[in-house]
Amino acid sequence: MQKSVPPPSPELNRLRAAAAMIDIIELGLGQSTLSADRALSMSLFCEWAAEITPRTAEEIKLSKRIQEGLKRLKSAL
């Protein structure tokens, strides 16, 4: 049986991008290929994206993932 994919919305797209960006920031900091200033500005986008009120299960999951990633990044920065 096929799993239905929710239609994309600007909020969902931002959450998806922010969740992926957390991984990119962590990798860049770990490999020293990303400056702390650049990582900070990227993390600000992630914070902004996570400010929405999640309405679907996928949005809730992504929002939690972003919040956990931001906690890790704050301790690294």
N, C-alpha and C positions, 0 to 999 in steps of 0.2 A: 504494500500500500504506500502511495506517495505521501510524503509529508508536505503539508501546505506551508509555503513561505509567506510571512506577512508582507504586505506591500511596503516598500521603502517609504520612509518619511524623513524629513530633514533631521528630526531629533534622533531617530534610529541610526541614520547615516553618521551623524556626529559622534554618537556613542561608539559605533563600530570603529571609526577612525581614531578616537581617543584611546580605546582599548588596545589597538594595534600600536599606537604611538608610545604607550607606556613601555612595551617590549623594546621598541627602537631606542628609546631614551636609556633604558637600563643597559642595553647592549653597548650603546655608544659611550656611556660613562665607564662601563667595565673595561672596554678596549681603549679608552682614552682617545677616541676619535670624535668626541662631542664635548664642546666646552661647557662649563657649568652655566654660563650665561645663556647659551643656546638651549640647554636642557631646561633651565628655569622658564624660559619663554614658551617652550613646547609644553611644559607641565601646566602652564597657565591656561592653555587651550583645553587641556584635559579637565582641569577644574571647571572651566566654563561649560564644557560639554556635559559634565556630570551634574550640573545644577538643575536639570529638568526633573519633573516629577514622572517617574517611570509608570507606564500604563500597562505594558505587556510583560510577559515572563522573560522575554529576551532582553527588554530594556532593563528590567530589574537585575538580571544576571550581569549584563554589561556594566551597569552602574556600580554594582558591588565590586566587580573586577577592577574598575577604574579607581574606586576609593582605596582598595587594598594596595594597588600599585602606587598611588600618590603617597600613601603612608611610607612605603619603602623608599620612594624617591626623596621625600622630605628628610629622611634620616641620612640618605647618601649625599644630599646637597647641603 
